[in-house]
Amino acid sequence: MILHLSFLAVFSLFVCQCHGGCAEVDSLTEAVAGEGFLLGCISCKRREEVSGQATVDWYFRPLGEEDFRHIFHYNHPTADILHEDFSGRLEWQGTQSSDIQIGAVYMHNVTFNDTGTYRCTFHRTLFLSLANEHVTVEKEVELTVVAVANRELTAVIAEIMMYVLILFLQLWLIVVLVYCYRKVWDEHEAREARKALKAQAELLESKDNCDGVQLE
């Protein structure tokens, strides 16, 4: 769950229309039956300053089969679901412009029949000064559908580290409080000692004055 939220957060940063950096984050590979799942696919341009346009196609090969099925096509701003098994279940979650770098698709109501290999294909045209360049990029996602989400090792480690950090912060706070208390107490003791010395000095001075008067 932690990883899923983190992945969605990363994608939300990239979906914005700014011309910021791009990082090719891999898709998650485990979905839970009955829930939704984000099929991630990112293909970054090597030079951000070069304008371009792209279309994205998604293909699906069920577990145990050899051929891919063409299930989705996106050509901004049009998204087309091309296979009846995914009718009404696929939603474009990628770049909202023709210069596509994120080809993510959200799948609603995942079923066990969705287990298999998904292929994301970018067909990109880069508009260069001398001649346009055509680039094709393919990426695959091996999706497994389970009844209950498994806690991945990274998520377990992240949770353990969170509790360790909380414990460390609590101990650190205790140490700081003890240190501050000791410092205040030492300053109080030093202040009382200075008062005692001052009072003793005044008493001795007063005694000396009294002795002088008696001698006269």
TIVOMI-362703 format. One record per residue (C-alpha): chain; x, y, z; residue in one letter. Coordinates in Angstrom, 1 decimal, always signed. Each point is the difference from the previous one (the first is absolute). Layout:
<pts>
+------+--------+--------+--------+------+
| paro |      X |      Y |      Z | zado |
+------+--------+--------+--------+------+
|    A |      X |      Y |      Z |    A |
...
+------+--------+--------+--------+------+
</pts>
This chain:
<pts>
+------+--------+--------+--------+------+
| paro |      X |      Y |      Z | zado |
+------+--------+--------+--------+------+
|    A |   +0.0 |   +0.0 |   +0.0 |    M |
|    A |   +2.8 |   +2.4 |   +0.9 |    I |
|    A |   +1.8 |   -0.8 |   -3.3 |    L |
|    A |   -3.2 |   +0.4 |   -2.0 |    H |
|    A |   -0.7 |   +3.5 |   +1.5 |    L |
|    A |   +3.7 |   +1.0 |   -0.6 |    S |
|    A |   -0.3 |   -1.1 |   -3.6 |    F |
|    A |   -3.2 |   +2.0 |   -0.5 |    L |
|    A |   +1.7 |   +3.0 |   +1.6 |    A |
|    A |   +2.9 |   -0.2 |   -2.4 |    V |
|    A |   -2.3 |   -0.3 |   -2.9 |    F |
|    A |   -2.1 |   +3.0 |   +1.1 |    S |
|    A |   +3.2 |   +2.1 |   +0.0 |    L |
|    A |   +0.8 |   -1.0 |   -3.6 |    F |
|    A |   -3.6 |   +0.5 |   -1.3 |    V |
|    A |   +0.2 |   +3.7 |   +0.5 |    C |
|    A |   +0.4 |   +2.2 |   -3.1 |    Q |
|    A |   +3.3 |   +1.5 |   +1.1 |    C |
|    A |   +3.3 |   -0.7 |   -1.8 |    H |
|    A |   +1.7 |   -1.5 |   +3.0 |    G |
|    A |   +2.3 |   -3.1 |   +0.1 |    G |
|    A |   -1.2 |   -3.5 |   -0.9 |    C |
|    A |   +0.9 |   -3.2 |   +1.6 |    A |
|    A |   -0.9 |   -3.5 |   -1.4 |    E |
|    A |   -1.6 |   -1.6 |   +3.0 |    V |
|    A |   -1.0 |   -3.7 |   -0.3 |    D |
|    A |   -3.6 |   -1.0 |   +0.4 |    S |
|    A |   -1.2 |   -2.1 |   +2.9 |    L |
|    A |   -0.7 |   -3.6 |   -0.9 |    T |
|    A |   -2.6 |   -1.2 |   +2.5 |    E |
|    A |   -3.6 |   +0.8 |   -0.1 |    A |
|    A |   -2.9 |   -1.0 |   +2.4 |    V |
|    A |   -3.1 |   -1.5 |   -1.5 |    A |
|    A |   -3.0 |   +2.3 |   +0.2 |    G |
|    A |   +2.1 |   +3.1 |   +0.4 |    E |
|    A |   +1.6 |   +2.5 |   -2.4 |    G |
|    A |   +3.6 |   -0.1 |   -1.3 |    F |
|    A |   +2.3 |   +2.5 |   -1.7 |    L |
|    A |   +1.8 |   -1.4 |   -3.0 |    L |
|    A |   +3.1 |   +2.2 |   +0.0 |    G |
|    A |   +2.1 |   +0.8 |   -3.1 |    C |
|    A |   +2.4 |   +2.9 |   -0.4 |    I |
|    A |   +2.2 |   +0.8 |   -3.0 |    S |
|    A |   +2.1 |   +3.2 |   +0.5 |    C |
|    A |   +1.3 |   +2.1 |   -2.8 |    K |
|    A |   +3.7 |   +0.2 |   +0.0 |    R |
|    A |   -0.1 |   +3.7 |   -0.6 |    R |
|    A |   -2.8 |   +2.0 |   +1.6 |    E |
|    A |   +0.5 |   +3.0 |   -2.2 |    E |
|    A |   -0.9 |   -1.9 |   -3.1 |    V |
|    A |   -3.7 |   +0.1 |   -0.7 |    S |
|    A |   -1.9 |   -3.1 |   -1.1 |    G |
|    A |   -3.2 |   -2.0 |   -0.1 |    Q |
|    A |   -0.8 |   -3.6 |   +0.8 |    A |
|    A |   -2.7 |   -2.5 |   +0.1 |    T |
|    A |   -0.3 |   -2.9 |   +2.4 |    V |
|    A |   -1.3 |   -3.5 |   -0.5 |    D |
|    A |   -0.5 |   -2.7 |   +2.7 |    W |
|    A |   -0.1 |   -3.7 |   -0.8 |    Y |
|    A |   -0.9 |   -3.0 |   +2.2 |    F |
|    A |   +1.1 |   -3.6 |   -0.1 |    R |
|    A |   -2.0 |   -2.2 |   +2.4 |    P |
|    A |   +1.9 |   -2.6 |   +2.1 |    L |
|    A |   +0.7 |   -3.1 |   -2.1 |    G |
|    A |   -0.6 |   +1.6 |   -3.4 |    E |
|    A |   +2.5 |   +1.0 |   -2.7 |    E |
|    A |   -1.7 |   +3.0 |   -1.8 |    D |
|    A |   -0.5 |   +3.5 |   +1.3 |    F |
|    A |   -3.4 |   +1.7 |   -0.3 |    R |
|    A |   -0.2 |   +3.7 |   -0.8 |    H |
|    A |   -2.1 |   +1.4 |   +2.8 |    I |
|    A |   +0.6 |   +3.8 |   +0.2 |    F |
|    A |   +1.1 |   +2.9 |   -2.2 |    H |
|    A |   +0.6 |   +3.6 |   +1.0 |    Y |
|    A |   +0.5 |   +2.8 |   -2.5 |    N |
|    A |   -0.5 |   +3.3 |   +1.9 |    H |
|    A |   -2.7 |   +0.8 |   +0.9 |    P |
|    A |   -1.8 |   -3.2 |   -1.1 |    T |
|    A |   +0.2 |   -3.3 |   +2.0 |    A |
|    A |   -1.4 |   -3.1 |   -1.5 |    D |
|    A |   -0.6 |   -3.4 |   +1.7 |    I |
|    A |   +0.5 |   -2.6 |   -2.8 |    L |
|    A |   -0.9 |   -3.3 |   +1.7 |    H |
|    A |   -3.4 |   -1.0 |   +1.5 |    E |
|    A |   +1.6 |   -1.6 |   +3.0 |    D |
|    A |   +1.2 |   +3.4 |   +1.2 |    F |
|    A |   -3.1 |   +2.0 |   -1.1 |    S |
|    A |   -0.7 |   +2.8 |   +2.5 |    G |
|    A |   +3.0 |   -1.1 |   +2.2 |    R |
|    A |   +2.9 |   +1.9 |   -1.4 |    L |
|    A |   +0.7 |   +3.7 |   +0.7 |    E |
|    A |   +2.8 |   +2.1 |   -1.3 |    W |
|    A |   +2.2 |   +1.3 |   +2.8 |    Q |
|    A |   +3.0 |   +1.2 |   -2.0 |    G |
|    A |   +1.2 |   +3.4 |   -1.5 |    T |
|    A |   -2.9 |   +2.2 |   -0.9 |    Q |
|    A |   +1.6 |   +1.4 |   -3.2 |    S |
|    A |   +1.3 |   -1.4 |   -3.3 |    S |
|    A |   +3.6 |   +0.1 |   +1.2 |    D |
|    A |   -0.5 |   -3.2 |   +2.1 |    I |
|    A |   +2.6 |   -1.3 |   +2.4 |    Q |
|    A |   -2.3 |   -1.8 |   +2.4 |    I |
|    A |   -2.2 |   -2.7 |   -1.5 |    G |
|    A |   -1.7 |   -1.2 |   +3.2 |    A |
|    A |   -3.4 |   -1.7 |   -0.1 |    V |
|    A |   -2.2 |   -0.6 |   +3.0 |    Y |
|    A |   -1.9 |   -3.3 |   +0.0 |    M |
|    A |   -3.3 |   -0.2 |   +2.0 |    H |
|    A |   -1.4 |   -3.1 |   +1.6 |    N |
|    A |   +3.0 |   -2.3 |   -0.6 |    V |
|    A |   -0.9 |   -3.7 |   -0.5 |    T |
|    A |   +2.1 |   -3.1 |   +0.1 |    F |
|    A |   -0.3 |   -0.2 |   -3.7 |    N |
|    A |   +2.1 |   +3.2 |   -0.2 |    D |
|    A |   +3.1 |   -2.0 |   +1.0 |    T |
|    A |   +2.6 |   +0.0 |   -2.8 |    G |
|    A |   +2.4 |   +2.3 |   -1.9 |    T |
|    A |   -0.8 |   +3.5 |   -0.9 |    Y |
|    A |   +2.0 |   +1.8 |   -2.7 |    R |
|    A |   +0.1 |   +3.8 |   -0.2 |    C |
|    A |   +1.2 |   +1.4 |   -3.4 |    T |
|    A |   +1.0 |   +3.6 |   -0.6 |    F |
|    A |   +0.0 |   +1.3 |   -3.6 |    H |
|    A |   +1.8 |   +3.3 |   +0.2 |    R |
|    A |   +0.9 |   +2.7 |   -2.5 |    T |
|    A |   +2.7 |   +2.5 |   +0.9 |    L |
|    A |   -0.1 |   +3.3 |   -1.9 |    F |
|    A |   +3.7 |   +0.7 |   -0.8 |    L |
|    A |   +1.3 |   +2.9 |   -2.1 |    S |
|    A |   +1.5 |   -2.2 |   -2.7 |    L |
|    A |   -2.6 |   -2.8 |   -0.1 |    A |
|    A |   -2.6 |   -1.6 |   +2.2 |    N |
|    A |   +1.1 |   -3.1 |   +1.9 |    E |
|    A |   -2.4 |   -2.9 |   +0.7 |    H |
|    A |   +0.6 |   -2.1 |   +3.1 |    V |
|    A |   -1.8 |   -3.1 |   +1.3 |    T |
|    A |   +0.3 |   -1.1 |   +3.6 |    V |
|    A |   -1.4 |   -3.1 |   +1.5 |    E |
|    A |   -0.3 |   -1.0 |   +3.7 |    K |
|    A |   -1.7 |   -3.0 |   +1.6 |    E |
|    A |   -1.7 |   -0.5 |   +3.3 |    V |
|    A |   -0.5 |   -3.5 |   +1.4 |    E |
|    A |   -3.2 |   +0.2 |   +2.0 |    L |
|    A |   -1.0 |   -2.4 |   +2.7 |    T |
|    A |   -3.5 |   +0.2 |   +1.5 |    V |
|    A |   -0.5 |   -1.2 |   +3.6 |    V |
|    A |   -2.9 |   -0.3 |   +2.3 |    A |
|    A |   +1.7 |   +1.8 |   +2.9 |    V |
|    A |   +2.9 |   +2.5 |   -0.3 |    A |
|    A |   +3.3 |   -1.4 |   +1.0 |    N |
|    A |   +2.3 |   +2.2 |   +2.1 |    R |
|    A |   +3.1 |   +0.5 |   -1.9 |    E |
|    A |   +3.4 |   -0.1 |   +1.7 |    L |
|    A |   +0.6 |   +3.7 |   -0.8 |    T |
|    A |   -3.3 |   +1.0 |   +1.6 |    A |
|    A |   +0.8 |   -2.1 |   +3.1 |    V |
|    A |   +3.5 |   +1.6 |   +0.3 |    I |
|    A |   -1.5 |   +3.4 |   -0.5 |    A |
|    A |   -2.5 |   -0.6 |   +2.8 |    E |
|    A |   +2.7 |   -1.3 |   +2.3 |    I |
|    A |   +2.2 |   +3.0 |   -0.7 |    M |
|    A |   -2.9 |   +2.3 |   +0.8 |    M |
|    A |   -0.5 |   -1.6 |   +3.4 |    Y |
|    A |   +3.8 |   +0.1 |   +0.6 |    V |
|    A |   +0.0 |   +3.7 |   -0.9 |    L |
|    A |   -2.9 |   +0.7 |   +2.3 |    I |
|    A |   +1.8 |   -1.8 |   +2.9 |    L |
|    A |   +3.3 |   +1.8 |   -0.8 |    F |
|    A |   -1.8 |   +3.4 |   +0.1 |    L |
|    A |   -1.7 |   -0.9 |   +3.3 |    Q |
|    A |   +3.4 |   -1.0 |   +1.5 |    L |
|    A |   +1.6 |   +3.1 |   -1.4 |    W |
|    A |   -2.8 |   +2.2 |   +1.5 |    L |
|    A |   +0.6 |   -1.6 |   +3.4 |    I |
|    A |   +3.8 |   +0.6 |   -0.3 |    V |
|    A |   -0.7 |   +3.6 |   -0.9 |    V |
|    A |   -2.4 |   +0.5 |   +2.9 |    L |
|    A |   +2.5 |   -1.6 |   +2.5 |    V |
|    A |   +2.8 |   +2.1 |   -1.4 |    Y |
|    A |   -2.0 |   +3.2 |   +0.2 |    C |
|    A |   -1.1 |   -0.9 |   +3.5 |    Y |
|    A |   +3.5 |   -0.6 |   +1.1 |    R |
|    A |   +1.2 |   +3.2 |   -1.6 |    K |
|    A |   -2.7 |   +2.0 |   +1.7 |    V |
|    A |   +0.7 |   -1.7 |   +3.3 |    W |
|    A |   +3.8 |   +0.6 |   -0.3 |    D |
|    A |   -0.7 |   +3.7 |   -0.7 |    E |
|    A |   -2.3 |   +0.1 |   +3.0 |    H |
|    A |   +2.7 |   -1.6 |   +2.2 |    E |
|    A |   +2.6 |   +2.4 |   -1.3 |    A |
|    A |   -2.2 |   +2.9 |   +0.6 |    R |
|    A |   -0.7 |   -1.1 |   +3.6 |    E |
|    A |   +3.7 |   -0.6 |   +0.5 |    A |
|    A |   +0.8 |   +3.5 |   -1.2 |    R |
|    A |   -2.7 |   +1.4 |   +2.3 |    K |
|    A |   +1.4 |   -1.9 |   +3.0 |    A |
|    A |   +3.6 |   +1.3 |   -0.8 |    L |
|    A |   -1.3 |   +3.5 |   -0.3 |    K |
|    A |   -1.9 |   -0.3 |   +3.2 |    A |
|    A |   +3.0 |   -1.4 |   +1.8 |    Q |
|    A |   +2.2 |   +2.8 |   -1.4 |    A |
|    A |   -2.4 |   +2.6 |   +1.2 |    E |
|    A |   -0.2 |   -1.6 |   +3.4 |    L |
|    A |   +3.8 |   +0.0 |   +0.3 |    L |
|    A |   +0.2 |   +3.6 |   -1.2 |    E |
|    A |   -2.7 |   +0.9 |   +2.6 |    S |
|    A |   +2.0 |   -1.8 |   +2.7 |    K |
|    A |   +3.2 |   +1.8 |   -0.9 |    D |
|    A |   -1.8 |   +3.3 |   +0.3 |    N |
|    A |   -1.3 |   -1.0 |   +3.4 |    C |
|    A |   +3.5 |   -1.0 |   +1.2 |    D |
|    A |   +1.4 |   +3.3 |   -1.2 |    G |
|    A |   -2.6 |   +2.0 |   +2.0 |    V |
|    A |   +0.7 |   -2.0 |   +3.2 |    Q |
|    A |   +3.8 |   +0.7 |   -0.4 |    L |
|    A |   -0.6 |   +3.7 |   -0.2 |    E |
+------+--------+--------+--------+------+
</pts>
